[in-house]
């Protein structure tokens, strides 16, 4: 752990978390429109976002709610959508002080997000829990507030404007998938296959009768497993060799 006091680490995390919070607010506002379409109130959206710091996981959950699927379907799709955090937490566990208390380990695990993970893992030495708390102190409330205001604005604004704002969330996902698709043709083909499979699944006799949330779970598991078997990611060579 770096030679920092708790207050110093907290202030550093808060400072680094400001731009993350501003970005979260903009994305969560669009997410709030999706939550509004699922019938959620501003308070429910705020509570969902303060407890679930994951855009893809939340959007998947709101989609399941809108589709009127059951709790099991919501749990499964959220688990699949947030599976990448298992890898992030594994990487972070290698950077924790062995003597760190479990309560801090749980606290840091609560706020593992793509962006907070990035600023944490870039710091040298053991990770300081209060750096995480500082970043989360600004990023998490901004995320939750953005969702609540998105729901509120969706209830007040005309339907056409709400529909336009809904496109912003899809733009966020496009921003995630387009860069790797341009670099790797395999990823590009897999993305196109996913789009086609999603459309075809609605027409199939048996699969088409499933709820939208359950179809997403089924396709995610099948396609991701097939991609892993057909196109395994080559292991990186040891840099010391």
Secondary structure, DSSP 8 states (H G I E B T S, - for coil): --S--HHHHHHHHHHHHHHHHHHHHHHHHHHHHHHHHTT--HHHHHHHHHH---HHHHHHHHHHHHTT--HHHHHHHHHHHTTHHHHHHHHHHTTS-TT--HHHHHHHHHT--HHHHHHHHTSSSS--HHHHHHHHHHHHHHHHHHHHHHHHHHHHS-HHHHHHHHHHHHHHHHHHHHHHHHH-HHHHHHHHHHHHHHHHHHHSTTGGGS-HHHHHHHHHHHHHHHHHHHS-------TT-
